[in-house]
Amino acid sequence: MAMGGRKIEKQPPLFVATSELPRTPAHPFYAKLNGILAEHGFDKFVEGPCQKFYAEKMGRPGLEPDK
């Protein structure tokens, strides 16, 4: 091996922040489906029968869909 300078390559960062990743539009199928379900009041329809499964005093309150 000869004496002298070895070229040192700089290693790129190992991790990429999610804020730097490109954003893609939502799939058109799901956008249309969400619109139809909202138009017909599906969330309120499902929340009623599922109310008995909600925790009264455990953990933080759940979030409403699409919020």
mmCIF file of the N, C-alpha and C atoms, coordinates in Angstrom:
data_MODEL
# 
_entry.id   MODEL 
# 
loop_
_atom_site.group_PDB 
_atom_site.id 
_atom_site.type_symbol 
_atom_site.label_atom_id 
_atom_site.label_alt_id 
_atom_site.label_comp_id 
_atom_site.label_asym_id 
_atom_site.label_entity_id 
_atom_site.label_seq_id 
_atom_site.pdbx_PDB_ins_code 
_atom_site.Cartn_x 
_atom_site.Cartn_y 
_atom_site.Cartn_z 
_atom_site.occupancy 
_atom_site.B_iso_or_equiv 
_atom_site.pdbx_formal_charge 
_atom_site.auth_seq_id 
_atom_site.auth_comp_id 
_atom_site.auth_asym_id 
_atom_site.auth_atom_id 
_atom_site.pdbx_PDB_model_num 
ATOM 1   N N  . MET A 1 1  ? 0.843   -1.156 0.000  1.00 0.00 ? 1  MET A N  1 
ATOM 2   C CA . MET A 1 1  ? 0.000   0.000  0.000  1.00 0.00 ? 1  MET A CA 1 
ATOM 3   C C  . MET A 1 1  ? 0.896   1.229  0.000  1.00 0.00 ? 1  MET A C  1 
ATOM 4   N N  . ALA A 1 2  ? 0.578   2.142  -0.854 1.00 0.00 ? 2  ALA A N  1 
ATOM 5   C CA . ALA A 1 2  ? 1.409   3.324  -0.988 1.00 0.00 ? 2  ALA A CA 1 
ATOM 6   C C  . ALA A 1 2  ? 1.045   4.343  0.073  1.00 0.00 ? 2  ALA A C  1 
ATOM 7   N N  . MET A 1 3  ? 2.019   5.122  0.446  1.00 0.00 ? 3  MET A N  1 
ATOM 8   C CA . MET A 1 3  ? 1.778   6.199  1.396  1.00 0.00 ? 3  MET A CA 1 
ATOM 9   C C  . MET A 1 3  ? 1.035   7.313  0.664  1.00 0.00 ? 3  MET A C  1 
ATOM 10  N N  . GLY A 1 4  ? 0.217   7.976  1.343  1.00 0.00 ? 4  GLY A N  1 
ATOM 11  C CA . GLY A 1 4  ? -0.481  9.070  0.697  1.00 0.00 ? 4  GLY A CA 1 
ATOM 12  C C  . GLY A 1 4  ? -1.907  9.168  1.208  1.00 0.00 ? 4  GLY A C  1 
ATOM 13  N N  . GLY A 1 5  ? -2.636  9.940  0.513  1.00 0.00 ? 5  GLY A N  1 
ATOM 14  C CA . GLY A 1 5  ? -3.999  10.183 0.972  1.00 0.00 ? 5  GLY A CA 1 
ATOM 15  C C  . GLY A 1 5  ? -4.993  9.191  0.391  1.00 0.00 ? 5  GLY A C  1 
ATOM 16  N N  . ARG A 1 6  ? -5.737  8.618  1.258  1.00 0.00 ? 6  ARG A N  1 
ATOM 17  C CA . ARG A 1 6  ? -6.824  7.751  0.836  1.00 0.00 ? 6  ARG A CA 1 
ATOM 18  C C  . ARG A 1 6  ? -8.075  8.621  0.746  1.00 0.00 ? 6  ARG A C  1 
ATOM 19  N N  . LYS A 1 7  ? -8.824  8.452  -0.314 1.00 0.00 ? 7  LYS A N  1 
ATOM 20  C CA . LYS A 1 7  ? -10.043 9.229  -0.460 1.00 0.00 ? 7  LYS A CA 1 
ATOM 21  C C  . LYS A 1 7  ? -11.089 8.689  0.511  1.00 0.00 ? 7  LYS A C  1 
ATOM 22  N N  . ILE A 1 8  ? -11.588 9.565  1.342  1.00 0.00 ? 8  ILE A N  1 
ATOM 23  C CA . ILE A 1 8  ? -12.591 9.182  2.327  1.00 0.00 ? 8  ILE A CA 1 
ATOM 24  C C  . ILE A 1 8  ? -13.939 9.706  1.856  1.00 0.00 ? 8  ILE A C  1 
ATOM 25  N N  . GLU A 1 9  ? -14.883 8.786  1.718  1.00 0.00 ? 9  GLU A N  1 
ATOM 26  C CA . GLU A 1 9  ? -16.228 9.182  1.310  1.00 0.00 ? 9  GLU A CA 1 
ATOM 27  C C  . GLU A 1 9  ? -17.055 9.491  2.548  1.00 0.00 ? 9  GLU A C  1 
ATOM 28  N N  . LYS A 1 10 ? -17.830 10.566 2.460  1.00 0.00 ? 10 LYS A N  1 
ATOM 29  C CA . LYS A 1 10 ? -18.686 10.936 3.567  1.00 0.00 ? 10 LYS A CA 1 
ATOM 30  C C  . LYS A 1 10 ? -19.972 10.112 3.496  1.00 0.00 ? 10 LYS A C  1 
ATOM 31  N N  . GLN A 1 11 ? -20.299 9.464  4.594  1.00 0.00 ? 11 GLN A N  1 
ATOM 32  C CA . GLN A 1 11 ? -21.497 8.630  4.642  1.00 0.00 ? 11 GLN A CA 1 
ATOM 33  C C  . GLN A 1 11 ? -22.743 9.512  4.767  1.00 0.00 ? 11 GLN A C  1 
ATOM 34  N N  . PRO A 1 12 ? -23.771 9.262  3.946  1.00 0.00 ? 12 PRO A N  1 
ATOM 35  C CA . PRO A 1 12 ? -25.006 10.045 4.055  1.00 0.00 ? 12 PRO A CA 1 
ATOM 36  C C  . PRO A 1 12 ? -25.738 9.706  5.356  1.00 0.00 ? 12 PRO A C  1 
ATOM 37  N N  . PRO A 1 13 ? -26.639 10.565 5.795  1.00 0.00 ? 13 PRO A N  1 
ATOM 38  C CA . PRO A 1 13 ? -27.381 10.294 7.031  1.00 0.00 ? 13 PRO A CA 1 
ATOM 39  C C  . PRO A 1 13 ? -28.119 8.961  6.939  1.00 0.00 ? 13 PRO A C  1 
ATOM 40  N N  . LEU A 1 14 ? -28.215 8.271  8.070  1.00 0.00 ? 14 LEU A N  1 
ATOM 41  C CA . LEU A 1 14 ? -28.849 6.961  8.097  1.00 0.00 ? 14 LEU A CA 1 
ATOM 42  C C  . LEU A 1 14 ? -30.367 7.071  8.160  1.00 0.00 ? 14 LEU A C  1 
ATOM 43  N N  . PHE A 1 15 ? -30.889 8.072  8.836  1.00 0.00 ? 15 PHE A N  1 
ATOM 44  C CA . PHE A 1 15 ? -32.329 8.208  9.014  1.00 0.00 ? 15 PHE A CA 1 
ATOM 45  C C  . PHE A 1 15 ? -32.852 9.429  8.262  1.00 0.00 ? 15 PHE A C  1 
ATOM 46  N N  . VAL A 1 16 ? -34.092 9.338  7.833  1.00 0.00 ? 16 VAL A N  1 
ATOM 47  C CA . VAL A 1 16 ? -34.760 10.449 7.162  1.00 0.00 ? 16 VAL A CA 1 
ATOM 48  C C  . VAL A 1 16 ? -35.986 10.805 7.993  1.00 0.00 ? 16 VAL A C  1 
ATOM 49  N N  . ALA A 1 17 ? -36.146 12.077 8.286  1.00 0.00 ? 17 ALA A N  1 
ATOM 50  C CA . ALA A 1 17 ? -37.315 12.523 9.053  1.00 0.00 ? 17 ALA A CA 1 
ATOM 51  C C  . ALA A 1 17 ? -38.565 12.341 8.205  1.00 0.00 ? 17 ALA A C  1 
ATOM 52  N N  . THR A 1 18 ? -39.655 11.908 8.825  1.00 0.00 ? 18 THR A N  1 
ATOM 53  C CA . THR A 1 18 ? -40.888 11.695 8.075  1.00 0.00 ? 18 THR A CA 1 
ATOM 54  C C  . THR A 1 18 ? -41.409 12.985 7.465  1.00 0.00 ? 18 THR A C  1 
ATOM 55  N N  . SER A 1 19 ? -41.066 14.117 8.056  1.00 0.00 ? 19 SER A N  1 
ATOM 56  C CA . SER A 1 19 ? -41.500 15.394 7.488  1.00 0.00 ? 19 SER A CA 1 
ATOM 57  C C  . SER A 1 19 ? -40.804 15.677 6.155  1.00 0.00 ? 19 SER A C  1 
ATOM 58  N N  . GLU A 1 20 ? -39.694 14.998 5.883  1.00 0.00 ? 20 GLU A N  1 
ATOM 59  C CA . GLU A 1 20 ? -38.969 15.202 4.633  1.00 0.00 ? 20 GLU A CA 1 
ATOM 60  C C  . GLU A 1 20 ? -39.430 14.253 3.521  1.00 0.00 ? 20 GLU A C  1 
ATOM 61  N N  . LEU A 1 21 ? -40.270 13.284 3.862  1.00 0.00 ? 21 LEU A N  1 
ATOM 62  C CA . LEU A 1 21 ? -40.750 12.348 2.855  1.00 0.00 ? 21 LEU A CA 1 
ATOM 63  C C  . LEU A 1 21 ? -41.833 13.011 2.005  1.00 0.00 ? 21 LEU A C  1 
ATOM 64  N N  . PRO A 1 22 ? -41.916 12.647 0.735  1.00 0.00 ? 22 PRO A N  1 
ATOM 65  C CA . PRO A 1 22 ? -42.948 13.253 -0.111 1.00 0.00 ? 22 PRO A CA 1 
ATOM 66  C C  . PRO A 1 22 ? -44.339 12.804 0.308  1.00 0.00 ? 22 PRO A C  1 
ATOM 67  N N  . ARG A 1 23 ? -45.306 13.695 0.187  1.00 0.00 ? 23 ARG A N  1 
ATOM 68  C CA . ARG A 1 23 ? -46.692 13.377 0.517  1.00 0.00 ? 23 ARG A CA 1 
ATOM 69  C C  . ARG A 1 23 ? -47.404 12.933 -0.758 1.00 0.00 ? 23 ARG A C  1 
ATOM 70  N N  . THR A 1 24 ? -48.170 11.862 -0.650 1.00 0.00 ? 24 THR A N  1 
ATOM 71  C CA . THR A 1 24 ? -48.943 11.397 -1.791 1.00 0.00 ? 24 THR A CA 1 
ATOM 72  C C  . THR A 1 24 ? -50.419 11.667 -1.522 1.00 0.00 ? 24 THR A C  1 
ATOM 73  N N  . PRO A 1 25 ? -51.186 11.913 -2.554 1.00 0.00 ? 25 PRO A N  1 
ATOM 74  C CA . PRO A 1 25 ? -52.619 12.140 -2.333 1.00 0.00 ? 25 PRO A CA 1 
ATOM 75  C C  . PRO A 1 25 ? -53.285 10.843 -1.885 1.00 0.00 ? 25 PRO A C  1 
ATOM 76  N N  . ALA A 1 26 ? -54.384 10.977 -1.161 1.00 0.00 ? 26 ALA A N  1 
ATOM 77  C CA . ALA A 1 26 ? -55.124 9.807  -0.713 1.00 0.00 ? 26 ALA A CA 1 
ATOM 78  C C  . ALA A 1 26 ? -55.672 9.061  -1.931 1.00 0.00 ? 26 ALA A C  1 
ATOM 79  N N  . HIS A 1 27 ? -55.880 7.781  -1.768 1.00 0.00 ? 27 HIS A N  1 
ATOM 80  C CA . HIS A 1 27 ? -56.420 6.976  -2.851 1.00 0.00 ? 27 HIS A CA 1 
ATOM 81  C C  . HIS A 1 27 ? -57.841 7.452  -3.166 1.00 0.00 ? 27 HIS A C  1 
ATOM 82  N N  . PRO A 1 28 ? -58.168 7.665  -4.430 1.00 0.00 ? 28 PRO A N  1 
ATOM 83  C CA . PRO A 1 28 ? -59.487 8.196  -4.795 1.00 0.00 ? 28 PRO A CA 1 
ATOM 84  C C  . PRO A 1 28 ? -60.651 7.333  -4.284 1.00 0.00 ? 28 PRO A C  1 
ATOM 85  N N  . PHE A 1 29 ? -60.453 6.032  -4.221 1.00 0.00 ? 29 PHE A N  1 
ATOM 86  C CA . PHE A 1 29 ? -61.514 5.145  -3.727 1.00 0.00 ? 29 PHE A CA 1 
ATOM 87  C C  . PHE A 1 29 ? -61.902 5.509  -2.308 1.00 0.00 ? 29 PHE A C  1 
ATOM 88  N N  . TYR A 1 30 ? -60.897 5.680  -1.441 1.00 0.00 ? 30 TYR A N  1 
ATOM 89  C CA . TYR A 1 30 ? -61.182 5.961  -0.036 1.00 0.00 ? 30 TYR A CA 1 
ATOM 90  C C  . TYR A 1 30 ? -61.721 7.375  0.158  1.00 0.00 ? 30 TYR A C  1 
ATOM 91  N N  . ALA A 1 31 ? -61.287 8.313  -0.669 1.00 0.00 ? 31 ALA A N  1 
ATOM 92  C CA . ALA A 1 31 ? -61.826 9.669  -0.592 1.00 0.00 ? 31 ALA A CA 1 
ATOM 93  C C  . ALA A 1 31 ? -63.320 9.649  -0.927 1.00 0.00 ? 31 ALA A C  1 
ATOM 94  N N  . LYS A 1 32 ? -63.695 8.915  -1.976 1.00 0.00 ? 32 LYS A N  1 
ATOM 95  C CA . LYS A 1 32 ? -65.101 8.806  -2.372 1.00 0.00 ? 32 LYS A CA 1 
ATOM 96  C C  . LYS A 1 32 ? -65.898 8.050  -1.314 1.00 0.00 ? 32 LYS A C  1 
ATOM 97  N N  . LEU A 1 33 ? -65.347 6.954  -0.785 1.00 0.00 ? 33 LEU A N  1 
ATOM 98  C CA . LEU A 1 33 ? -66.025 6.169  0.244  1.00 0.00 ? 33 LEU A CA 1 
ATOM 99  C C  . LEU A 1 33 ? -66.290 7.003  1.491  1.00 0.00 ? 33 LEU A C  1 
ATOM 100 N N  . ASN A 1 34 ? -65.303 7.765  1.945  1.00 0.00 ? 34 ASN A N  1 
ATOM 101 C CA . ASN A 1 34 ? -65.488 8.620  3.124  1.00 0.00 ? 34 ASN A CA 1 
ATOM 102 C C  . ASN A 1 34 ? -66.568 9.664  2.885  1.00 0.00 ? 34 ASN A C  1 
ATOM 103 N N  . GLY A 1 35 ? -66.634 10.194 1.679  1.00 0.00 ? 35 GLY A N  1 
ATOM 104 C CA . GLY A 1 35 ? -67.671 11.167 1.358  1.00 0.00 ? 35 GLY A CA 1 
ATOM 105 C C  . GLY A 1 35 ? -69.064 10.559 1.411  1.00 0.00 ? 35 GLY A C  1 
ATOM 106 N N  . ILE A 1 36 ? -69.210 9.360  0.857  1.00 0.00 ? 36 ILE A N  1 
ATOM 107 C CA . ILE A 1 36 ? -70.515 8.679  0.860  1.00 0.00 ? 36 ILE A CA 1 
ATOM 108 C C  . ILE A 1 36 ? -70.933 8.334  2.285  1.00 0.00 ? 36 ILE A C  1 
ATOM 109 N N  . LEU A 1 37 ? -69.998 7.806  3.085  1.00 0.00 ? 37 LEU A N  1 
ATOM 110 C CA . LEU A 1 37 ? -70.326 7.442  4.467  1.00 0.00 ? 37 LEU A CA 1 
ATOM 111 C C  . LEU A 1 37 ? -70.717 8.670  5.281  1.00 0.00 ? 37 LEU A C  1 
ATOM 112 N N  . ALA A 1 38 ? -70.015 9.781  5.093  1.00 0.00 ? 38 ALA A N  1 
ATOM 113 C CA . ALA A 1 38 ? -70.340 11.017 5.815  1.00 0.00 ? 38 ALA A CA 1 
ATOM 114 C C  . ALA A 1 38 ? -71.710 11.552 5.381  1.00 0.00 ? 38 ALA A C  1 
ATOM 115 N N  . GLU A 1 39 ? -71.998 11.465 4.103  1.00 0.00 ? 39 GLU A N  1 
ATOM 116 C CA . GLU A 1 39 ? -73.279 11.950 3.573  1.00 0.00 ? 39 GLU A CA 1 
ATOM 117 C C  . GLU A 1 39 ? -74.468 11.205 4.182  1.00 0.00 ? 39 GLU A C  1 
ATOM 118 N N  . HIS A 1 40 ? -74.283 9.933  4.485  1.00 0.00 ? 40 HIS A N  1 
ATOM 119 C CA . HIS A 1 40 ? -75.378 9.110  5.010  1.00 0.00 ? 40 HIS A CA 1 
ATOM 120 C C  . HIS A 1 40 ? -75.324 8.950  6.530  1.00 0.00 ? 40 HIS A C  1 
ATOM 121 N N  . GLY A 1 41 ? -74.429 9.687  7.211  1.00 0.00 ? 41 GLY A N  1 
ATOM 122 C CA . GLY A 1 41 ? -74.383 9.664  8.674  1.00 0.00 ? 41 GLY A CA 1 
ATOM 123 C C  . GLY A 1 41 ? -73.922 8.346  9.268  1.00 0.00 ? 41 GLY A C  1 
ATOM 124 N N  . PHE A 1 42 ? -72.974 7.708  8.626  1.00 0.00 ? 42 PHE A N  1 
ATOM 125 C CA . PHE A 1 42 ? -72.514 6.392  9.083  1.00 0.00 ? 42 PHE A CA 1 
ATOM 126 C C  . PHE A 1 42 ? -71.873 6.442  10.471 1.00 0.00 ? 42 PHE A C  1 
ATOM 127 N N  . ASP A 1 43 ? -71.099 7.492  10.756 1.00 0.00 ? 43 ASP A N  1 
ATOM 128 C CA . ASP A 1 43 ? -70.419 7.582  12.056 1.00 0.00 ? 43 ASP A CA 1 
ATOM 129 C C  . ASP A 1 43 ? -71.414 7.555  13.209 1.00 0.00 ? 43 ASP A C  1 
ATOM 130 N N  . LYS A 1 44 ? -72.457 8.366  13.132 1.00 0.00 ? 44 LYS A N  1 
ATOM 131 C CA . LYS A 1 44 ? -73.465 8.395  14.191 1.00 0.00 ? 44 LYS A CA 1 
ATOM 132 C C  . LYS A 1 44 ? -74.187 7.061  14.298 1.00 0.00 ? 44 LYS A C  1 
ATOM 133 N N  . PHE A 1 45 ? -74.448 6.419  13.155 1.00 0.00 ? 45 PHE A N  1 
ATOM 134 C CA . PHE A 1 45 ? -75.127 5.127  13.135 1.00 0.00 ? 45 PHE A CA 1 
ATOM 135 C C  . PHE A 1 45 ? -74.313 4.063  13.885 1.00 0.00 ? 45 PHE A C  1 
ATOM 136 N N  . VAL A 1 46 ? -73.003 4.072  13.702 1.00 0.00 ? 46 VAL A N  1 
ATOM 137 C CA . VAL A 1 46 ? -72.142 3.062  14.317 1.00 0.00 ? 46 VAL A CA 1 
ATOM 138 C C  . VAL A 1 46 ? -71.832 3.395  15.775 1.00 0.00 ? 46 VAL A C  1 
ATOM 139 N N  . GLU A 1 47 ? -71.711 4.674  16.098 1.00 0.00 ? 47 GLU A N  1 
ATOM 140 C CA . GLU A 1 47 ? -71.365 5.055  17.469 1.00 0.00 ? 47 GLU A CA 1 
ATOM 141 C C  . GLU A 1 47 ? -72.430 4.625  18.469 1.00 0.00 ? 47 GLU A C  1 
ATOM 142 N N  . GLY A 1 48 ? -73.701 4.659  18.087 1.00 0.00 ? 48 GLY A N  1 
ATOM 143 C CA . GLY A 1 48 ? -74.787 4.267  18.991 1.00 0.00 ? 48 GLY A CA 1 
ATOM 144 C C  . GLY A 1 48 ? -74.656 2.825  19.478 1.00 0.00 ? 48 GLY A C  1 
ATOM 145 N N  . PRO A 1 49 ? -74.661 1.831  18.587 1.00 0.00 ? 49 PRO A N  1 
ATOM 146 C CA . PRO A 1 49 ? -74.542 0.433  19.028 1.00 0.00 ? 49 PRO A CA 1 
ATOM 147 C C  . PRO A 1 49 ? -73.206 0.124  19.712 1.00 0.00 ? 49 PRO A C  1 
ATOM 148 N N  . CYS A 1 50 ? -72.158 0.854  19.398 1.00 0.00 ? 50 CYS A N  1 
ATOM 149 C CA . CYS A 1 50 ? -70.841 0.577  19.985 1.00 0.00 ? 50 CYS A CA 1 
ATOM 150 C C  . CYS A 1 50 ? -70.632 1.290  21.321 1.00 0.00 ? 50 CYS A C  1 
ATOM 151 N N  . GLN A 1 51 ? -71.568 2.142  21.725 1.00 0.00 ? 51 GLN A N  1 
ATOM 152 C CA . GLN A 1 51 ? -71.427 2.936  22.950 1.00 0.00 ? 51 GLN A CA 1 
ATOM 153 C C  . GLN A 1 51 ? -71.171 2.059  24.173 1.00 0.00 ? 51 GLN A C  1 
ATOM 154 N N  . LYS A 1 52 ? -71.805 0.889  24.229 1.00 0.00 ? 52 LYS A N  1 
ATOM 155 C CA . LYS A 1 52 ? -71.647 0.025  25.407 1.00 0.00 ? 52 LYS A CA 1 
ATOM 156 C C  . LYS A 1 52 ? -70.218 -0.508 25.548 1.00 0.00 ? 52 LYS A C  1 
ATOM 157 N N  . PHE A 1 53 ? -69.415 -0.453 24.498 1.00 0.00 ? 53 PHE A N  1 
ATOM 158 C CA . PHE A 1 53 ? -68.039 -0.947 24.564 1.00 0.00 ? 53 PHE A CA 1 
ATOM 159 C C  . PHE A 1 53 ? -67.037 0.148  24.912 1.00 0.00 ? 53 PHE A C  1 
ATOM 160 N N  . TYR A 1 54 ? -67.480 1.413  24.989 1.00 0.00 ? 54 TYR A N  1 
ATOM 161 C CA . TYR A 1 54 ? -66.594 2.518  25.319 1.00 0.00 ? 54 TYR A CA 1 
ATOM 162 C C  . TYR A 1 54 ? -66.265 2.481  26.804 1.00 0.00 ? 54 TYR A C  1 
ATOM 163 N N  . ALA A 1 55 ? -65.028 2.767  27.157 1.00 0.00 ? 55 ALA A N  1 
ATOM 164 C CA . ALA A 1 55 ? -64.611 2.831  28.559 1.00 0.00 ? 55 ALA A CA 1 
ATOM 165 C C  . ALA A 1 55 ? -65.112 4.132  29.176 1.00 0.00 ? 55 ALA A C  1 
ATOM 166 N N  . GLU A 1 56 ? -65.666 4.043  30.391 1.00 0.00 ? 56 GLU A N  1 
ATOM 167 C CA . GLU A 1 56 ? -66.190 5.241  31.041 1.00 0.00 ? 56 GLU A CA 1 
ATOM 168 C C  . GLU A 1 56 ? -65.098 6.042  31.744 1.00 0.00 ? 56 GLU A C  1 
ATOM 169 N N  . LYS A 1 57 ? -64.198 5.368  32.451 1.00 0.00 ? 57 LYS A N  1 
ATOM 170 C CA . LYS A 1 57 ? -63.205 6.093  33.250 1.00 0.00 ? 57 LYS A CA 1 
ATOM 171 C C  . LYS A 1 57 ? -61.787 5.606  32.992 1.00 0.00 ? 57 LYS A C  1 
ATOM 172 N N  . MET A 1 58 ? -61.542 4.929  31.923 1.00 0.00 ? 58 MET A N  1 
ATOM 173 C CA . MET A 1 58 ? -60.221 4.367  31.693 1.00 0.00 ? 58 MET A CA 1 
ATOM 174 C C  . MET A 1 58 ? -59.541 5.058  30.518 1.00 0.00 ? 58 MET A C  1 
ATOM 175 N N  . GLY A 1 59 ? -58.367 5.580  30.717 1.00 0.00 ? 59 GLY A N  1 
ATOM 176 C CA . GLY A 1 59 ? -57.606 6.192  29.644 1.00 0.00 ? 59 GLY A CA 1 
ATOM 177 C C  . GLY A 1 59 ? -58.180 7.515  29.192 1.00 0.00 ? 59 GLY A C  1 
ATOM 178 N N  . ARG A 1 60 ? -57.616 8.039  28.135 1.00 0.00 ? 60 ARG A N  1 
ATOM 179 C CA . ARG A 1 60 ? -58.083 9.318  27.614 1.00 0.00 ? 60 ARG A CA 1 
ATOM 180 C C  . ARG A 1 60 ? -59.267 9.091  26.689 1.00 0.00 ? 60 ARG A C  1 
ATOM 181 N N  . PRO A 1 61 ? -60.086 10.105 26.496 1.00 0.00 ? 61 PRO A N  1 
ATOM 182 C CA . PRO A 1 61 ? -61.240 9.963  25.618 1.00 0.00 ? 61 PRO A CA 1 
ATOM 183 C C  . PRO A 1 61 ? -60.815 9.686  24.187 1.00 0.00 ? 61 PRO A C  1 
ATOM 184 N N  . GLY A 1 62 ? -61.611 8.922  23.488 1.00 0.00 ? 62 GLY A N  1 
ATOM 185 C CA . GLY A 1 62 ? -61.308 8.607  22.094 1.00 0.00 ? 62 GLY A CA 1 
ATOM 186 C C  . GLY A 1 62 ? -61.496 9.816  21.196 1.00 0.00 ? 62 GLY A C  1 
ATOM 187 N N  . LEU A 1 63 ? -60.887 9.769  20.035 1.00 0.00 ? 63 LEU A N  1 
ATOM 188 C CA . LEU A 1 63 ? -61.008 10.840 19.058 1.00 0.00 ? 63 LEU A CA 1 
ATOM 189 C C  . LEU A 1 63 ? -62.100 10.505 18.055 1.00 0.00 ? 63 LEU A C  1 
ATOM 190 N N  . GLU A 1 64 ? -62.817 11.512 17.610 1.00 0.00 ? 64 GLU A N  1 
ATOM 191 C CA . GLU A 1 64 ? -63.820 11.296 16.584 1.00 0.00 ? 64 GLU A CA 1 
ATOM 192 C C  . GLU A 1 64 ? -63.110 10.997 15.259 1.00 0.00 ? 64 GLU A C  1 
ATOM 193 N N  . PRO A 1 65 ? -63.706 10.170 14.388 1.00 0.00 ? 65 PRO A N  1 
ATOM 194 C CA . PRO A 1 65 ? -63.094 9.898  13.104 1.00 0.00 ? 65 PRO A CA 1 
ATOM 195 C C  . PRO A 1 65 ? -62.921 11.180 12.295 1.00 0.00 ? 65 PRO A C  1 
ATOM 196 N N  . ASP A 1 66 ? -61.902 11.194 11.450 1.00 0.00 ? 66 ASP A N  1 
ATOM 197 C CA . ASP A 1 66 ? -61.581 12.343 10.582 1.00 0.00 ? 66 ASP A CA 1 
ATOM 198 C C  . ASP A 1 66 ? -61.239 13.596 11.355 1.00 0.00 ? 66 ASP A C  1 
ATOM 199 N N  . LYS A 1 67 ? -60.721 13.471 12.540 1.00 0.00 ? 67 LYS A N  1 
ATOM 200 C CA . LYS A 1 67 ? -60.302 14.651 13.309 1.00 0.00 ? 67 LYS A CA 1 
ATOM 201 C C  . LYS A 1 67 ? -58.817 14.585 13.539 1.00 0.00 ? 67 LYS A C  1 
# 
